[in-house]
Amino acid sequence: MASSNRIRDLLTKGVMDGVYPGAALLVARGSKIIFFEETGRVSLAPGAAYIAKDTIFDLASLTKPLATTLALMKCVDDGLIELDQPLEKLVPMALPTDKALITPRLILAHSGGFRDWEPFYLRLVEAVPEKRKELLRQWIIKMPLDYRPGEKALYSDLGFMILEWVIEQATAMVLPTFLSRCFYSPLGLKRTFFSDALPPLYPGEDQFAATEDCPWRKRIVRGYVHDENAFALGGYSGHAGLFGTAHDVYTLIDMLRAHFLRQRDDYLRPETVKAFFTQQKIAPDSSWALGWDTPTHGASSSGKYFSEDSVGHLGFTGTSVWMDLKKDVIVVFLTNRIHPSRDNIKIRAFRPVLHDTVMEDVIGDGGD
């Protein structure tokens, strides 16, 4: 395993400069981990534990590629869903005409017409818990679209809330059960799971990186989901709620990498993975593949060295993954940058510098 003082110093500087209280960084090339280190603490509380390699992070929107999109890959593989199948064929509700013909492909590419976000939680908490997802889905279906499907790309939590429903209907299972059965358990992921709406009894709060001192919940969120809508829905939805460690995230990414490169075909058909990793070009100037983003030239969190044959995703809590399929590089970077406040946005400038440093120092010569 490589050891880089430049990367280590930069990770420490991130703590000193207040980019995040703590972080874990894993870098792999080929099928080999070449750098895996951690820095900082799980919270700013006096005497808080140091971040460890197995510290559990709220992965936030990494739920989209590592859970919802992964489940849809399997559904497509098994012939349960077609990417261009209209929603009216996939959910058990009469849909208004503006939504009837929206497809999973459009939603995965964030071009389905749905608005980006809505504070549903303020209304959801007034309903009994077992009715909340049904209510949410009714609200989204009745809401007017923000734009004509396919006309543009707008990053949307709402679309992925609908995709969770699609998966449930296709598999007759809730999302966590389907993913555990098909991927997480067979891959031996010990610390990847979906949140409950309450602090965990096991493995205990000290194993989790803290997130925000939440004004709505009036406490520091730790061990249960930060995203308010996911919290109100019982802990998770198609857009947020997945927790995991850096190594578990790497295991999932490396599994997909090996399928893309046709080194294995035990979980998915390589053709399916390739299709999901392909930039869709549905809307003008969109960088989206299916459930995965690709680098935006000159403005990517992945920096300047990741090739156009790369896929990645960010999470609001300060998490990210990037995989260069041409240079065969994986970077998993997990932080708790929103502890104690989401107003801390220093990570936006930090991420590209980190990825550039990784490519220059560990991979060498910009990864070429």
C-alpha positions as CSV (number, residue, x, y, z in Angstrom):
1,M,0.0,0.0,0.0
2,A,1.4,3.4,-1.0
3,S,2.1,6.0,1.6
4,S,1.9,9.7,0.6
5,N,2.9,12.5,2.9
6,R,1.3,15.0,0.5
7,I,-2.1,13.3,0.8
8,R,-1.7,12.8,4.5
9,D,-0.8,16.4,5.1
10,L,-3.7,17.6,2.9
11,L,-6.2,15.4,4.9
12,T,-4.8,16.9,8.1
13,K,-5.0,20.4,6.7
14,G,-8.7,19.7,6.0
15,V,-9.3,19.3,9.7
16,M,-7.1,22.3,10.7
17,D,-8.9,24.5,8.1
18,G,-12.3,23.4,9.3
19,V,-13.3,21.7,6.1
20,Y,-14.5,18.7,8.2
21,P,-14.0,17.4,11.7
22,G,-12.9,14.0,10.3
23,A,-12.5,12.0,7.1
24,A,-11.5,8.7,5.7
25,L,-9.8,8.4,2.3
26,L,-9.4,5.2,0.3
27,V,-7.6,5.0,-3.1
28,A,-7.4,1.9,-5.3
29,R,-5.8,1.2,-8.6
30,G,-6.8,-1.9,-10.4
31,S,-8.1,-4.3,-7.8
32,K,-5.5,-3.1,-5.2
33,I,-6.0,-0.6,-2.4
34,I,-2.9,1.7,-2.5
35,F,-3.9,4.3,0.1
36,F,-6.3,4.1,3.0
37,E,-6.0,6.5,5.9
38,E,-8.2,8.6,8.2
39,T,-7.9,11.8,10.1
40,G,-9.7,13.9,12.7
41,R,-12.5,12.9,15.0
42,V,-16.1,11.7,14.8
43,S,-17.4,14.9,16.4
44,L,-16.3,18.2,17.9
45,A,-17.3,17.1,21.4
46,P,-14.5,17.1,24.0
47,G,-12.7,13.8,24.0
48,A,-14.5,12.5,20.9
49,A,-13.1,9.3,19.4
50,Y,-10.8,9.6,16.4
51,I,-12.1,8.6,13.0
52,A,-11.1,4.9,12.3
53,K,-11.0,2.9,9.1
54,D,-14.3,1.3,10.1
55,T,-16.1,4.5,11.2
56,I,-19.6,4.5,9.9
57,F,-20.7,7.6,7.8
58,D,-24.1,8.8,6.8
59,L,-23.6,8.4,3.0
60,A,-26.5,10.7,2.2
61,S,-27.0,10.9,-1.6
62,L,-24.5,8.1,-2.3
63,T,-27.7,6.1,-1.5
64,K,-28.8,7.0,-5.1
65,P,-26.0,5.1,-6.9
66,L,-25.1,2.6,-4.2
67,A,-28.6,1.5,-3.4
68,T,-31.5,2.7,-5.6
69,T,-29.5,2.6,-8.9
70,L,-27.8,-0.7,-7.9
71,A,-31.2,-2.2,-7.3
72,L,-32.5,-1.0,-10.7
73,M,-29.5,-2.5,-12.4
74,K,-30.5,-5.8,-10.9
75,C,-34.2,-5.3,-11.9
76,V,-33.1,-4.5,-15.5
77,D,-30.8,-7.5,-15.5
78,D,-33.6,-9.8,-14.3
79,G,-36.1,-8.5,-16.8
80,L,-38.3,-7.0,-14.1
81,I,-38.0,-3.5,-15.4
82,E,-37.1,-1.9,-18.7
83,L,-35.3,1.4,-18.7
84,D,-37.8,2.9,-21.2
85,Q,-40.9,1.5,-19.7
86,P,-43.4,4.2,-18.7
87,L,-44.3,4.8,-15.1
88,E,-47.9,4.0,-15.8
89,K,-46.9,0.4,-16.3
90,L,-44.6,0.3,-13.2
91,V,-46.7,1.7,-10.3
92,P,-50.2,0.8,-9.1
93,M,-51.7,4.2,-9.3
94,A,-53.6,6.1,-12.1
95,L,-51.1,8.7,-13.2
96,P,-51.8,12.2,-14.6
97,T,-50.9,12.6,-18.2
98,D,-47.8,14.6,-17.5
99,K,-46.2,11.7,-15.5
100,A,-47.7,8.6,-17.1
101,L,-44.9,8.3,-19.8
102,I,-41.9,9.3,-17.6
103,T,-39.4,6.4,-17.7
104,P,-36.8,5.1,-15.3
105,R,-34.1,6.2,-17.8
106,L,-35.3,9.8,-17.6
107,I,-35.4,9.8,-13.8
108,L,-32.0,8.1,-13.4
109,A,-30.6,10.9,-15.7
110,H,-32.3,13.5,-13.6
111,S,-34.4,14.6,-16.6
112,G,-37.8,13.3,-15.5
113,G,-39.3,16.7,-14.9
114,F,-39.5,16.4,-11.1
115,R,-38.5,19.4,-8.9
116,D,-35.2,19.0,-6.9
117,W,-36.4,19.0,-3.3
118,E,-39.4,19.8,-1.2
119,P,-39.7,19.9,2.7
120,F,-42.2,17.1,2.8
121,Y,-41.1,16.2,6.4
122,L,-42.9,19.2,7.8
123,R,-46.2,17.6,6.8
124,L,-45.2,14.0,7.0
125,V,-44.6,14.1,10.7
126,E,-48.3,14.9,11.2
127,A,-49.2,11.5,9.7
128,V,-49.0,8.0,11.3
129,P,-45.6,6.5,10.3
130,E,-47.0,3.5,8.4
131,K,-48.9,5.9,6.0
132,R,-46.1,8.3,5.3
133,K,-44.5,6.8,2.2
134,E,-48.0,6.3,0.6
135,L,-48.8,9.9,1.3
136,L,-45.4,11.1,-0.1
137,R,-45.9,9.2,-3.3
138,Q,-49.4,10.7,-3.8
139,W,-48.1,14.2,-3.2
140,I,-45.2,13.8,-5.7
141,I,-47.6,12.4,-8.3
142,K,-50.0,15.2,-7.9
143,M,-47.4,18.0,-7.9
144,P,-46.9,19.8,-11.2
145,L,-43.6,19.0,-13.0
146,D,-40.9,21.7,-13.1
147,Y,-40.2,21.2,-16.8
148,R,-41.2,18.9,-19.7
149,P,-39.4,15.5,-19.2
150,G,-36.2,15.3,-21.2
151,E,-36.1,19.0,-21.7
152,K,-33.3,19.6,-19.2
153,A,-31.4,18.1,-16.3
154,L,-32.3,19.0,-12.7
155,Y,-30.8,17.0,-9.8
156,S,-33.8,15.6,-8.0
157,D,-34.5,13.8,-4.8
158,L,-38.1,13.4,-5.7
159,G,-37.4,11.3,-8.8
160,F,-35.4,8.8,-6.7
161,M,-38.3,8.6,-4.1
162,I,-40.4,7.4,-7.0
163,L,-37.8,4.9,-8.1
164,E,-37.9,3.3,-4.7
165,W,-41.6,2.7,-5.3
166,V,-40.9,1.2,-8.7
167,I,-38.4,-1.2,-7.2
168,E,-40.8,-2.2,-4.5
169,Q,-43.5,-3.0,-7.1
170,A,-41.1,-5.0,-9.3
171,T,-39.5,-7.1,-6.6
172,A,-42.3,-7.3,-4.0
173,M,-39.6,-6.4,-1.4
174,V,-38.7,-3.2,0.4
175,L,-35.4,-1.7,-0.9
176,P,-33.2,-2.7,2.1
177,T,-34.3,-6.4,1.9
178,F,-33.8,-6.6,-1.9
179,L,-30.3,-5.0,-1.7
180,S,-29.2,-7.1,1.3
181,R,-30.3,-10.3,-0.5
182,C,-28.8,-9.5,-3.8
183,F,-25.6,-7.5,-2.9
184,Y,-24.8,-6.4,0.6
185,S,-24.9,-9.8,2.4
186,P,-23.3,-11.9,-0.4
187,L,-20.5,-9.3,-0.6
188,G,-19.9,-9.6,3.1
189,L,-20.6,-5.9,3.9
190,K,-20.7,-5.8,7.7
191,R,-21.3,-2.0,8.2
192,T,-23.5,-1.1,5.3
193,F,-27.2,-0.7,6.2
194,F,-30.2,1.6,6.1
195,S,-31.0,4.0,8.9
196,D,-33.8,3.9,11.4
197,A,-35.3,7.1,12.6
198,L,-33.8,6.5,16.1
199,P,-30.3,6.3,17.4
200,P,-28.9,2.7,17.0
201,L,-28.7,0.2,19.8
202,Y,-25.9,-1.5,17.9
203,P,-23.0,-0.8,17.1
204,G,-23.5,2.3,19.3
205,E,-23.3,6.0,18.6
206,D,-19.5,6.1,19.1
207,Q,-19.1,4.1,15.9
208,F,-20.7,6.9,13.8
209,A,-19.4,10.2,12.5
210,A,-21.7,12.9,13.7
211,T,-23.5,15.1,11.3
212,E,-25.5,18.3,11.9
213,D,-26.7,20.1,15.1
214,C,-30.2,20.0,13.5
215,P,-32.4,23.1,14.2
216,W,-35.5,21.0,13.4
217,R,-34.7,18.0,15.7
218,K,-32.9,20.2,18.2
219,R,-30.0,17.9,18.7
220,I,-26.8,16.6,17.0
221,V,-27.7,13.9,14.5
222,R,-25.6,10.8,14.9
223,G,-26.3,7.2,14.1
224,Y,-29.5,8.0,12.3
225,V,-30.2,9.7,9.0
226,H,-29.5,13.4,8.6
227,D,-31.8,14.0,5.6
228,E,-35.1,15.3,7.1
229,N,-37.4,13.8,4.5
230,A,-35.7,10.3,4.9
231,F,-36.0,10.7,8.7
232,A,-39.7,11.4,8.5
233,L,-40.2,8.4,6.2
234,G,-38.8,6.1,8.8
235,G,-35.1,6.5,8.2
236,Y,-34.6,6.0,4.5
237,S,-36.0,6.5,1.0
238,G,-34.7,6.1,-2.5
239,H,-32.6,9.3,-2.2
240,A,-30.9,9.0,1.2
241,G,-30.6,6.8,4.3
242,L,-27.7,4.5,3.5
243,F,-24.8,4.2,6.0
244,G,-21.5,2.6,5.4
245,T,-17.7,2.6,5.9
246,A,-15.1,3.6,3.3
247,H,-14.0,0.0,2.8
248,D,-17.6,-1.2,2.3
249,V,-18.2,1.6,-0.2
250,Y,-15.1,0.5,-2.0
251,T,-16.2,-3.1,-2.1
252,L,-19.4,-2.1,-3.9
253,I,-17.6,0.2,-6.3
254,D,-14.9,-2.4,-7.1
255,M,-17.6,-5.0,-7.8
256,L,-19.1,-2.7,-10.4
257,R,-15.7,-1.9,-11.8
258,A,-14.9,-5.6,-12.3
259,H,-18.3,-6.1,-14.1
260,F,-17.7,-3.1,-16.3
261,L,-14.3,-4.5,-17.3
262,R,-15.8,-8.0,-17.8
263,Q,-13.6,-9.5,-15.1
264,R,-16.7,-11.0,-13.5
265,D,-20.4,-11.5,-14.2
266,D,-21.7,-13.1,-11.0
267,Y,-23.8,-10.2,-9.8
268,L,-24.8,-8.4,-13.0
269,R,-24.3,-8.6,-16.7
270,P,-21.4,-6.5,-17.8
271,E,-23.6,-5.0,-20.5
272,T,-26.0,-3.7,-17.9
273,V,-23.2,-2.0,-15.9
274,K,-21.8,-0.4,-19.0
275,A,-25.3,0.9,-20.0
276,F,-25.7,2.6,-16.6
277,F,-22.2,4.1,-16.7
278,T,-22.8,5.7,-20.1
279,Q,-23.5,9.4,-20.3
280,Q,-27.1,9.7,-21.6
281,K,-27.0,13.1,-23.4
282,I,-30.8,13.4,-22.9
283,A,-30.8,17.0,-22.0
284,P,-28.4,19.7,-23.4
285,D,-25.2,20.0,-21.4
286,S,-26.2,17.2,-19.0
287,S,-23.3,15.2,-17.5
288,W,-25.5,12.4,-16.1
289,A,-25.3,8.8,-16.9
290,L,-27.9,6.5,-15.2
291,G,-27.8,7.2,-11.5
292,W,-24.2,8.3,-11.8
293,D,-22.6,11.6,-12.7
294,T,-19.6,12.1,-15.0
295,P,-17.0,14.9,-14.8
296,T,-18.0,18.3,-16.0
297,H,-14.9,19.8,-17.8
298,G,-13.3,22.5,-15.7
299,A,-15.8,22.3,-12.9
300,S,-15.8,18.7,-11.5
301,S,-15.3,17.7,-7.9
302,S,-13.1,15.0,-9.3
303,G,-10.5,17.7,-10.3
304,K,-8.7,17.9,-13.6
305,Y,-7.1,14.5,-14.1
306,F,-10.1,12.1,-14.1
307,S,-10.9,11.1,-17.7
308,E,-14.2,11.5,-19.4
309,D,-14.6,7.8,-18.9
310,S,-15.3,8.3,-15.2
311,V,-18.4,8.1,-13.0
312,G,-19.0,9.4,-9.5
313,H,-21.4,10.9,-7.1
314,L,-21.5,13.3,-4.1
315,G,-23.4,13.1,-0.8
316,F,-24.6,16.2,1.1
317,T,-23.0,15.1,4.4
318,G,-19.6,15.4,2.8
319,T,-19.2,12.0,1.1
320,S,-18.1,11.2,-2.5
321,V,-16.9,8.4,-4.8
322,W,-15.2,8.8,-8.2
323,M,-14.1,5.9,-10.4
324,D,-12.0,6.4,-13.6
325,L,-12.8,3.5,-15.8
326,K,-10.0,4.3,-18.2
327,K,-7.2,4.9,-15.7
328,D,-8.6,2.2,-13.4
329,V,-8.7,4.4,-10.3
330,I,-11.2,4.5,-7.5
331,V,-11.3,7.3,-4.8
332,V,-13.7,7.0,-1.8
333,F,-13.7,10.1,0.3
334,L,-16.0,10.2,3.3
335,T,-16.3,13.1,5.7
336,N,-18.8,14.7,8.1
337,R,-18.4,18.2,6.8
338,I,-21.9,19.3,8.0
339,H,-21.0,18.8,11.6
340,P,-22.0,20.9,13.3
341,S,-23.6,23.0,10.5
342,R,-24.5,22.5,6.8
343,D,-23.4,26.1,6.3
344,N,-19.8,24.8,6.1
345,I,-19.2,24.5,2.3
346,K,-15.4,24.6,2.3
347,I,-15.4,21.1,0.9
348,R,-16.5,22.4,-2.5
349,A,-13.0,23.9,-3.1
350,F,-11.3,21.1,-1.2
351,R,-12.5,18.1,-3.2
352,P,-10.9,18.9,-6.5
353,V,-7.6,19.7,-4.8
354,L,-7.7,16.4,-3.0
355,H,-8.5,14.4,-6.2
356,D,-5.7,16.2,-8.1
357,T,-3.3,15.5,-5.3
358,V,-4.2,11.8,-5.3
359,M,-3.7,11.5,-9.1
360,E,-0.4,13.4,-9.0
361,D,1.1,11.8,-5.9
362,V,-0.1,8.3,-5.7
363,I,-1.0,7.5,-9.3
364,G,1.8,9.6,-10.7
365,D,1.9,12.1,-13.6
366,G,-1.8,12.9,-13.4
367,G,-2.7,9.2,-13.8
368,D,-1.7,9.0,-17.4
